[in-house]
């Protein structure tokens, strides 16, 4: 049994337990209500039986014929036989009342408590089984007692002499005045079984209603249990609590950003990392349309929600100058759509390291070529000396000194004496030559010191040169070139890179450092296409230059694709500004005949040069504030926040 099946069975057990508990609650409530109703009904029926018995006894005691007969029997103290009493008027009257009312018995006694009327003729003339003192003393009495006919609800009412009642004027059946003479009593009773039968009928009715209520409760409980099982996805409460704790721990502990979107498009989960990467504040409960989220992310979520597949291809996006690798996947369980999960990974630092590695690799390749060439030259010199041809060796060395370092295709490479820059520009010149672009060193180049942070310099310079080569390839000028000028100023290095491309549009000069491409994946495809074209030579590269690039003119990005395909320029600017330097657009340039050349990018890197005959720069020197615009005569093309104007 797998974990999902185990959880599903556990969830069903929980649903069953919930159903049983609900049924027990309904059953207990119905039982309590039934018992309470039975007790109340029993009490009411007993009281009703006693009240009925009292009313019948009063009526019988007020009957003039009965009063006269009882008075006559009382006046003659001789004891009549049961046969005489059975045929007497008192017995006939009492039996008639009993038959009409359905009472268990109607008993009439004289003033001594001897029965003058009784349903059982054998009991006539006998003393009653219950004490008649209260009634014979002139008081009415209502009791629940057991006599010769069994347990019953009974009432006893005094019978007053007819003459006395006439004299006293008290014929209304009440207790009478103190002068009225009691000559007997009437006792009326209803069997307890009759009362209980009435209670049974009532209880049966309430029991039927209770069973109906129990059935309705069972159905409702079943529906609630099924809904509970669906809402909890078949998980036990302990599992739900564990999931919540695990979710909080995982979401807070992972380095990736996690954003959960429900089927209705509202954000249900957002960990702190996702909020920081996307710049969101309190996004839970809001829709993506209400949040300031990049359109490419909204489109990816919509595609995942509408698609049949569980996931969508990974994509890369630039958000607030951060390069994000994004995975979007739809989540469902047992065919139920639970929404979409977006995982965000910050690859800005990885991209920066990759660019640095590319620059260092290019520089090391150039140095390796130089080392190999110099080794070959040394072998030549050694061979000449070993064979005694000293004069020829001397002439060969003189030629090497005149020729200089290895012949890279860098125009005016001799203007650069710094070994790292010399090797790096040589390597870039070879790459540019493969694409039909000439890399040259500008006449204003003068670097007297030694680079102490060459990887930082080559990262920034490499990005600017790559963009310039790309612009030259895409440009409309037949002569494709890129010019690099470098000038050190103490511990700082100033760079200027220009090209023969078509420059930057006026509206794009202020946006190249803060581009927001909607699809960086398309940019990556464009770069790959250019690399393939470069491998096929300048002609194929020219064809690739006509291919559309995401973020290009007329595309969603809107900026010139020739400079900065989405994240390179923001990264190199961050590198430069980290130590007080900067990167900016000195001249946007333009296509012919409106401008003589393409765009000019400048960079100032602080604390990367060790001046000649000076100690290496310290961390304090690198952290010291520097003038962001070293050339006061250069027009300021940056806006107040440092971006190009």
N, C-alpha and C positions, 0 to 999 in steps of 0.2 A: 504493500500500500504506500503510495507516494505521499508527500507532505500535503499537497493540495487536497487529495482525497481524505486524508486524516482530518484536516481542518474542516472539510465540508461535513464529515460525519459528526465532528465535535460541535459544529454549528447547528446541525439538526438536533443533536441531543439537547443543546441549550434551548432550542425552540420548543422541543417537547417538554422540557422542564418548565419553561415559561407557560406553555399551554396548560399543563397540569396544575401549576400554581394558580393560574387565573381561574380554572374550573373549581379548584378547591375554595377559592375566595367566594366565587359565585354560589357554590353549594352551601358554604357556611352562612352566607348572608341570607340565602333563601331558607335554610333550616331555622335560623334564628327568627326570621320573620314568621315562618309557619308556627313555631312554638309559641311565639308571643301572641299571634292571632288566636291560636287554640286556647291559651290561657284566658285571654280577654273574652273570647266567645263563651268559654265555660262559665266565667264569672257572670257575664251578662245573662246567659241562659238560666243559671241558678236564680239570679235576682228576678228574672222575668217569671220563672215558675213560681217563686214565692209570692211575687206580686199578684199573679193570676189566682193562686190559691187564696190569698187574702181577700181579693175582690169577690170571689165566689162565696167564700165563707161569710163575708159581710152581707151579701145579697140573701143568702139562705137564712142567716140569723135575723134578718128584717122581714122575712116572709110571715105575714100575720097568721096563716094557718099553722105553720110550724111553731110559731111562738105559743099559739093557743094550745097546740097538742102537747108541747113540752111543759107548759104551765100546768096542764091537767095531769100529766104524769108525775110531775113534781109534787102536786098537791096531795096525791095519794101515795103515801110512803110505802105502801105494800109493794113488794117486789113482784113485777109481772113476769110471767114465763117468757122464754125466748119465742115460743110459738105465738103468744099473744102479741109480742112486740114485732114479730115478722109480718104480721098482718095489720099492724097498727098504722095510723096516719103518718107518724114520724118516719118510719122505715120507707113508706111509699114515697113521701116527699123527698127524702134524702137520695133514694135510688134514682128518682126522676132527674134530680139535679146532677147526679154523677154521670148518668148516661148522656145528658145533654152537653155537659162540659168536657167529657173525656177524662175526668179526674180518676186517680187511682182509687181513691175512697172519699166518701162524705160520711163522717161519723158525727152522730149527735148524742150527747150525754145529758143526764139530769144534773142537779146541783151536787150530787154525791160522786160524780164521775163514772156512773154506770151507763153502759151503752144502750141508747134507745134506738139507734140506727147504725148498721154496719154492713158492708158488702157481703161478709160471711155471716149468715144467720146464726151459726153456732156461737158467735162471739157476742150475740145480743144478751143483755142483762149482766155482762161481765164488766169489771172495771177496766178502763183504758190502760194500755201499756205505758203510755207516757204521762207525765205529771200534768193534770189539768188545772193546777192551783192558780196559775196566772189568769187564765180565762175566767175561772169561776170567781175570781176576785174582781172581775170587771175590766181586765186589761186584754188587749189584743196581743197575740204572740205569733211571731214568724220564726220557724226553725228549719234546720236540715237534720232529720233524725231518722232512726230505724225503729220501726214498730212491727206489729204482727204481719203486715204485708210487705215488709222490707224497707229499704232506705228510700226516703222520699223528701221532697220539699213540701212542707206543710205550714198551714196557718190556722190558728185557733182564735175564735171570736165568741164573746159571751152572748148568750140568748137571754133576753130580759122578759120579765112577765108582761103579758099584753096589757093587763089592767094598769099596772104601774107605769108602763110606757105611755098609756093614754092619759093618765093623770098628770104625768110629768111633762107631757107635750114633746117628748123626745122620740120621734118616730124616724129619724134620719139615719139610724144605724150607727151612730157614733157611740162613744163609751157611755153616754147617758149621764144623768145627774146623780148626785150622791144618794138620792132617795129611791132610785130605780133598783129593783130587786132582780138579781141574776138567778135564773131558774135552770140554767144549763149552759152548754157550749157546743159550738159547731166546729168540727175539725175537718179541713179539706186538704188533701195531699196529691202530689203528682210524682209518679215513680221516677227514680234517678235514671233508670234506663231510658226513659223518654227524653230526659234532658240530655243524656249522653248521645242518644241517637241524633238529636238536633245538632249537637256539637260535631259529631262525626260527619254529618252532611256538610257543615260549614268548612271543616278541616279538609274534606275531600275536594271541595271547590278550590280552596286556597292551594292545595297540593297540585291540582291540575295547572293552576296559574303559575305555581312555582316551577313545575317541570317545564312549562313553556318558556319561562324566564331563563331556566338553566340551559335549555336548548339554544335560545338566542345568545346567551352568554358564551356557550361553547363555540358557536359559529363565529361570533365576534372575536373570541380568543384565538381561534384558528387563523382567522384573517390577520389579526395583529401579529401572531407568531410568524406567519409567512412573510409579512412585510418586514418584520424585525430581522428575519434571516436574510432577506434581500438587502436591507440597508447595511447590515454588518458584514455582507459578503461571505456569510457562512462562518464567521470567526467567533470564537468565544470571547467573553469580556476580558479575561486575562490576556488573551492574545491581542485584543484591541489595545489594551493598556500598554502591553509590551511594544506594539507597533508604534504607538504614539511616542513612547520614550526613545525607541530606536530611531524614529524619524527625526526627533529633535536633536539627538546626538549626532546622527549622520549629517544632517543638513548644516549643523553648526560647525562640524569638524572637517568636512571636505574642503579642498581648495577650489573646487569647481563651483560655479553658480548653478543653482537648480531652480527652475521656474515651472510651477504646475498650473495649467490652465484647464478649467472644467469644460464640459461639453457646451455650456452656455457662453463660453468665451471669457469668463471671469477668472481672475488669478486666484487660485486656492492656496498655493504654496510659493513662498519666495524666501530663500535663505539669505543671510546677510551678504554673502559673496555676490549673489546675483543682483541684489539691490545696489551694491557698490559698483559693479561692472556696468550696469545699465543706467545708473544714476536715478534710481527710483526711490520714492519715499512713500511708505505705507501703501504698497500696491495691492494688497490682498483685498478681494471683494470688488475690485474695479476691472473693467474690460481693457484689453490691449488698445482698443480705439481711444480710450480715455487717457492712456499713458503715453509718455513721450518715448516711444520705442521705434527703432529704425524700421522703415517699411519692409526691408528684406526679412526681418524677423517676423513681422506680422504675416507676410506672404507665406513664409515657411510654415507657420502654425496653421494658417488656413489650408494650405496644401496637405498637411498631415491630417487635419481633421476631415477633409473632404475625400482623401484618397482611400483606396481599399487596402493598401499595404500598411503594415504596422509602423513603419519608419520611413524617413525620407533621407536623401543623401546629405552628408555633412556639408556645411558651407562655412565660409569665412566672411567676417564682416568687421568693419572699422566703426567703433563706437567711442566717441570722446577720445580720439587719438589712441585708442587701444585696439589692437588686432585680436579679434575673438574667433575661436574655432567653435562652431555651434552644431550641436546634434539635436534634432527634433524628432520625437517618436510619439505615436498615438498609443494609448494604453487601454486595454479592455480586459474584462474578466468574465468568463462564461457567457460571451456574446454581448456583454453590457459595456457600452462606451463610457470609460471613466475620465476621458479628457486627453490632454497632451502634456508631455514633459519636455522641457527644453533644458539642455545641459550646455553651459557656457564655460569655455576654457580660455584663459588669457594667454595668448602666444606672443605678446609684444616683446617680452624679454628674449624669448626663443628666437623670434625673427631678428632682433638686434644682434644676438650672438651668431646667428646664421650668417648675417651680412658681414660681421667682423671676421668670421671664419673664412668666408669667401675671399675677403680682402687679404687676409693673412696667407691663404692658400695661393692666391695670385702672386703675392710678393715672394713667397718661398719658392714658387715655380721659377720666377724670374731669377732669383738668387742661385737656384740650382743650375739654371742654364748658364749663368755667368761663371759659376764654379767649374762646370764642365768645360766651358770654352777656355778659361784660364788654365785649367789642368792640361788641356791639349797644347796650349802655347808653351807651358813649362816643359812638357815632354819634347817639343821641338827644340827649345833652347838646350835642354839637357843632351839631346842627341847631337846637336851641332858641337857643343863643347866636348862631348866624349870623343868625337871623331877628330878633334883638333881644329875644327873650322871656326876659330874664335872670331875672325872678322865677320863671317857671315852671321854668327850669333849676335854680334854687336849690331849689325845692320837690321837684323830681325827685331831685336828689342827696341831699336829706335823707331821702327815702323809701328810696333805695338803702341809705344808711347804716343806717337802722333795720331794713331787711330782711336785710342781711348778704349773704353770698355766695350763689351760685346755689342755688336751692331744691332740694337733693337730698332724697330721701325718708328722711333720717336724723332720727330723733326726738332732740331736744336736741343737734343738731349744733353749736350755738353753744358747747357746753362744750369743744370741741376747737378751739384756735387754731393748732396746728401745721399748716402747709399740706399737707405730705405725708400726714399722718394724716387730715386733713380731706377731702382729695380721694379718698384710698383708701377711707375709710369711706363716702363718698358713692357711689363706684362700686359697692362691695359692697352698699350699701343698695338701689341700683337692681336689682341681680341678685336680691337677696332678695325685693324687692317683686314681681318677675315670678313668683316661686314662692309668693307669698302669705304671706311672712314679713316682719315689721317689724323693722328693725335700729335699735336705739337706743343712745345713749351713756349710760353709768351716771353717777349723781350724784357718784361719787367720782373722776371724771376730772379730772386737772390735769397738763398737760404745759406746762412753762414754757420748756423749751429747744427746740433745733432738731435734727432727726434728721440725723446725719452718715453713717449707713449705712441709707438708707431701703429699699433692696432686701432687706436681711436682715430688717428689721422687717416689711415687707409680706409676705414669704414666710411667716414664722411666723404672723403675725396672719391672713393670708389663709387658711392651712390650718385654723386653729382656727375662723375664722368660717364657712368652707365646711362643716366638719364640724358646726358648731352649726346652720346652716341645714338641713342634711340631717337632723339629729336632730329639729329642730322640724317638718319636713315629715312625718317618720315617726311623730311623737309622737301621743298620744291627746288632747292638750289642744286645744280649739277655738281659743284665742288663741295664734297662732304668733308667737313673737318671739325675738330674739337680742339680748343686751345685752353691750356692750363697755365696759370701763373701762381707762383708761390713766393711769399715774402715773409721773413721772420722779423719780429720786433721784440727783442728781449726774449722772454719765455713764451711769447705768443706767436702763432703762425696764421698768416692771412692767405686765403685761397680765393681764386677767381676762376670760374669755369664758364666758357662761352662756346657756342656751337653755330653751325650754319643752318640750323633748322628754321622753322617758320615762326618761332617765338611763342609767346603767351598772349592770349587775348587779354584785353584790358580788364575784362570782368573776372578773368581767371587768376590774374597776378596776386590777388588778395586771398585766394582760396586754396592754393596748391599745398599749403602747410596744414590745412584743416579740412581736407576732403572727406566726404562721407559716401563712398561708393556703395551702391545698393547690392552689388554682387561682386565681391572680391574674387569669387571662384572664376568668374569670366575673365578677370584680370590675369589670374594665374594661367588660364588657358592661352591668353594672348601672349604672355611671356614665354610659355612653352613653344608656341608656334614660332615666335621670333628666334628662339634658340635653334629649332629645327631648320628654320630658314637660314640662319647664320652658318649652319653646318653645310648647307648647299651652296653657299657663296653669295656675293653681292646681288646677283640678279634675282635669285629667289628671295633674298631679304627685301628687295625693293617691292616685290609682289606682296610679301607679308605686311609691308608697311601700309598697304591699302586696306588691310583687313580691319573691321571695326573692333574697338577695344571698349570694354565696360568702363563707363566714366568718361568717354571721349565726347567730342563736340557732337551735340545732338542726341547724345545718350542721356541716361538718367543722371549720371554723375555731373555732367555739364562742364567739366574742366578739360583743358587740352590734354590729351592722352600722352603727348610727347614728353611731358615732365611730371614725374611722380604718378605712378599707377595706383596709388591708393594709400600707401602707408610708409614708403621709404623716406620721403622728405620729412614727415612728422617725426620719424624715429631719429634721423640724423640731427634734426634741430634739437630734439631732447638730449642727444649725446653732447652736442655743443653747449647747450645751456646748462648742462649739469655742472660744469666748471666755470661758468661765467661767460662763455662764448655765445655765438649765435650763427644762424644761417638765414640769409635773406635774398630777395630778388633785387639785383642792382639795376637791371635793365630788362624789361619784358621783350624787347626786340620785336620782330615781325617779319612777314614774308616779303619777298621782293615785289615791286620796287619801293615799298613803303619803308623798309629798313635795310641797313647794310648787313645785318647778321641777326642771328636768333637771340634767345634769352641769355642773360648773364647772371649766374648765381655766385654769391660771395659767402664766404664762411670765415669766422674767426674762432680759432681753437686756443683756449687759454691754458698756459702751463704745459705745453706739449714739447717745447724746444729747450734744449740746454745750450745757452749761448757759448760761443768760443771763449776759452780761458775763464770759465765761470763754474761755480758749483752747481750741481743739478738742482732744479727747482724742487722746493719742498711742498708738502700738502698745504701749508699756510699760503704759499704763493699761488697755488692753484685755486684755493678757496677765496682769495681776495677779490673784491668787486672790481670789475673791469668795465671800460667804456664800451657799450654795445655798438657804437658807431665810430670806429677808429679813424675814419677819413672824414673830416669836417666838410670837405668840399663835395662829397658825394651826396646827391639828393636823397632825402629820407623817404624810402618807399615802404616803410612799415607803419602800421596803425598803432594806436596806443597800447594794445595788448601784445605787440611784438610780431604780429602777422603782417605779411606784405599788404600795403595799402592798395 
